[in-house]
Amino acid sequence: ALEVGFDLGGMFDFQRQLLALMLTMVLAFIVFVGVKYVNMSAMFFLAVVILSIFCFMIGCIVSSSGGPSELKSEDFKSADNMQPAWEKDNSTGITPNFVWCIGLFYPSVTGIMAGSNRSAVLADAKKSIPVGTIGAIITTSTIYFSVIWLFGMTLSNDILKKEKLVVTLVAFPHKIVVNLGIIMSCV
């Protein structure tokens, strides 16, 4: 995520490894000092991820209505995405299908279980875990489906297939916010 998101392709292998080692050491230090600080840093990471989701959703709307964007005007054709158009991926030669789309959605409901691992800090775990888990699944499903709908309604089919990080191209006010959100969501 660092290499693609921040154009680090020109770095030597050693420099990328050193950067990854430093990031890992920072995260290990946070874990080493205690769970209290892990929970505090998790709230910061979550805030950055929520901000990045908000930025690319707003950017998608602003860009499609003629606002500033790195995309051309022909990249905003919503009629392309009204019907399924399964085509082979140019890089792999594999044609995706509906089951593959379910595979993209699946992590949104399985990652929720990480929250239940912190049940020791809850006052009433029997009540809070089911409510929190169902609330988290509804929230992530809403975000996933909103992003799919928004991208499908504003961006052309070609740009969605060609650009792997299209979220950074439509980000508002700047793509660095979304790049940081991508990295923070992996932590």
Secondary structure by P-SEA (a helix, b strand, c coil): ccccccccccccaaaaaaaaaaaaaaaaaaaaacaaaaaaaaaaaaaaaaaaaaaaaaaaaaaaaccccccccccccccccccbbbbccccccccccaaaaaaaaaaaaaacccccccccccccaaaaaaaaaaaaaaaaaaaaaaaaaaaaacccaaaaacccccccccccccaaaaaaaaaaaac
